[in-house]
Amino acid sequence: MTSSPQYPVETDHVRRHYDRLSILYRLFWGEHLHHGYFEANESREVAQIQLMERLAERAAIPDGARVLDIGCGIGGSAIWLAEKFRCDVTGMTISPVQARMASKRSAERRLDERVRFEIRDANRWLPGAERFDVVWIMESSEHFPDKPDFFQRCARALKPGGTLAVCAWLRREGPMRDDDRPLIAAIAKAMMSASLDTLCDYRQWMRDAGLTVTAAEDIAQKVAPTWSHCARIGANPLVRLFLPLAGGPTRRFVRAFPLMVQAYARGAMAFGLFVARKTI
């Protein structure tokens, strides 16, 4: 296992980021705050659904499963899982703004009995033992500084036979190249990533948690077009008008979009899709 640089992230900074920007995320990016999986020239909205479909297919999400969605954003995955598989979903977010937006959307879709949202810091989350059939993590683990401990807690929350389903931003395998270090550090700071780790790191942490890893795929080439879409949004006249009025973290976040395009193009970034099962 390689050692990844740590980039200190304050929990309050993450909360403020999502409280401040979630309405704009919804306006410019839609209800799913994650990458898309691009087979051809699909729209970004279609590609985002395809990423969830690919993860759900690999994880073999059972009909009616009890799901914990950690880092649920504004409820996109939770609502999709409830509608697609009739899952009973608990969404966890650090952002009160996101929780309100997600609860409103689930009420509008008449899913109140199957979908609920909690305001909770996943870094401090202490799960009840063996409660969930599925723990679903769509691009939130990047924020957590102690990922080995986090996956231990995920394993504890799963019922025997339960499934951990994860999509995560990664960096390229092996020791970090000197010419990649400034780029990865700039991305991590802008995106509030506590660390960007490798596919092998994640796979080993899941195994150390007592889980059997059944899928560990780098799908970077399929998700990379996401950032061309983001770069176009960053160039939108309304965004350019708003940006000088925004705080430093928001400006840094938007200005990192071209860095992501560059990082994927040169192979500095990877993107992991993982499925692991609790067999005992």
N, C-alpha and C positions, 0 to 999 in steps of 0.2 A: 504494500500500500504506500502511495506517495504522500508526502506531507504538503498540505495546501496552505498558502498564506492566509492569515486571518485579517479581516477588515472589520474593525469594531463598528457595531451597529447598535444604536440606542433604541430600545423598544418604543419609546415615546416618539422618536423620529419616524418610525414606520407607521405608527398610529396616525400621526399628524399628516403624513403623506397621503394615506388612503382616505382620511377624513376630508382633506382639502381637495383631492383630485378625483374622487370616485364619480361625482356627477359629470365631470368632463370626460372621464373614461367612458361612461355610459353614452355620452353624446357622440364621441368621436370613434369609439371602438366597439360599442355594443354591449350585450349582456354577459359575454364570456371574456373575462380579463386574462386571456392566455394566448399562446401561439396557435396558429393554424397548421394543419397537416395538408400539404399541397401535393396532389397527385398530378395535376396538369395546370390549367389556368383558371381554377375555381375562384370564386369570390372569397374574400377573407372570412365572411360569415359562414360559408359552406365549409371552408377549411377548418374553422374552429370546431364545428360539429364533428368533422371527420377525425380530429384528434381525440375527442372524447369517445367516439365510436371505436377507434383503434384500441384505446386503453381499456374500455369496457369489454371489448371482444377478447383481448388477451387475458383479462382478469376473469372472464366468464361470470359476469355479474348475474347472480340468480334473481329471478322474479320475486319481488316482495322482500328483498334483503334489507336488513337494518344497517344503515350506512352512516359513518362519521366523515364529513367533508371538512378537512382541516385547511384553513385559509380559504374560506368559501367565497370571498369576494362579495359581489352583489347578488349571489345566489344562482348564477347561471348553471353550474354543474348540478347543484342540489335539485333545482327544479327540473332539469333535463332527466336526471336519474329517476325522480319521482314519476314523471310522465312516461318515460320510456320503459321502465322496468317495475313501476309501481312500488318503488323503494320507500321505506320510512327513513327520512334523512334528517340528521342533525348537522347543521352548518356551524362552524366555528370561525369567528373573525375577531381581530383585535380592534376593529373600527366600529364605533357606534353608528356612524353614518352608513357604512355598508350594511350593518345589521338592519337598520330601518329601511333602507332601499330594498334589501332582499325580502324582508317580511312583507312589505307592500306588494311586491311582485307576486309572491306566493299567494297572498290573499286575493289578488286580482285573478289568479289562475285557479282559485278555489282549492288550494292545496294545503290549507292550514292544518288539517288533521294529519298530514303525512310529512310536512316539512316545517322545521322550526330552526331558529337561528339564535346562537349564544354569543355574547361578547366575552371573549376569553383570550388571554395570552397563551399561545401554545407552548412557549418556553416554560411556563409555570403550571401547565395542565397536568393534573394527577388523575389518570383514568381509573374508572372502576374496572375490575377484572372481568374479561371475557364478556363484553357487552355487545360487540358489533360483529356483523358478518363481513363487513368491508370497511376499511379505512382508506379513504380517497384523498389524495394530495396532489392537486393540480398547480404546480409552480408556486408553492409557498415555502418549501423546505429551505430554499436558498437564504431566507432571512434568519434561520436558526443557527446560533453559534455552536451548540453541542449536538451535532446530528447523531452520533452514536447513542447518546442517552435518549434523544427524541425517538429513534426507531425502537429502542427497548420499550418505551412507553406505548408506542403504537402496537407492538406485539402483545403487550399486556392487555390492551383494550380489545383485541380480537378474540372471538370464540374459537375453540378448536375447529380446524377446517376453514377458518376465516382467511380473508385475502387482503393484502396490502397492495394498493394500486397507486403508482407514483409517476408523475412526469416532472422532470427537474432540469434546470439549466446546469450545464457542466462546463468544465474546461477540457482541453485535449488530454489524452492519456499520457502518463509519464511525467518526468521532471519538466517544470515549466521552462520554456526557452527564454533566454534573456530578452529577446526582442518582443516577446509576448507580455512580459511582466507589466510594463506601463499601460498597455492596452487593457489587460485584464483588471488591473487595479483601478483604472478609470471607470470601467464598466461596473465593477463591484461597488465603488463609492456612489456612482450615480443611481444605481438600482437598489442600493441598500442591502447588498448581499453580504452576509457575515463571512462567507467563504464560497468560492466556486471550486468544486471538487470533481473528481473523475468518476467515470462509470464503475471502475473497479472499487473505488472507495465506497460508493453507495451499496454495491453488491455485497461487499464484505461486512459493512455495518448491519445490513439486513440479516446476513448469516449469523453474525455475532449475537443478534437479538433472538436467535433460535428459529428463524424463518427459513423456509426452503425457497430459494429464488428460482422461478420458472421462466422469467423473461427479464433480460437486461439488454436493451437495444439502443444503439446510438442512431437516432433518426434526424440528425442535424440537417442533412440535405433536404429533407422533406419540410422542415419547419423554417428554414432560413428565409424564404420569401416573406415571412411575416414582417421582417424589418424593413423591407422595401416599402411595404404598406405604411409602416410607422413613420418612415422618413418622409413620405408624402404628406402624412398628417402634420408632421412637424413643420412642413413648408406651407401649410394652409394659411392664407392671409389672416384668418381670425386667430389662429394660434400665434402667429408672429406678432399680431397686435397685442395679444394678451401677455405674451411672455415677458416683456420688459417690466410689467407690473407685478409679476410673480416673484416669490422668494427664491433665494439662491438654490435650494435643493430642487425646486421645480424646474428652474432653467437648466440646471445640470442634468436632470433626468431627460428632458426633451432633447438637449444637445448631444446626449449619448446615443440617440437612435442611429446616426451614421456610423458610430463606433461599432455598434452591433452588426451592421451590414459588413463592415470591414473584418470583424472578428470571425464571423461565419465564413466569409470568402477565403480567408487565409488559413482556416482550420484551427484557429485558436480556441474557438468555442465548440462544444458538443451539446447534445440534448438527449437526455436519457428517458426511456420508457421502461418502467420496472413493474414486475408482478412478483409477489412473494407470498407464500402460504404458511399458515400455522398448522403444523401437522400433529402436534400433541397438545 
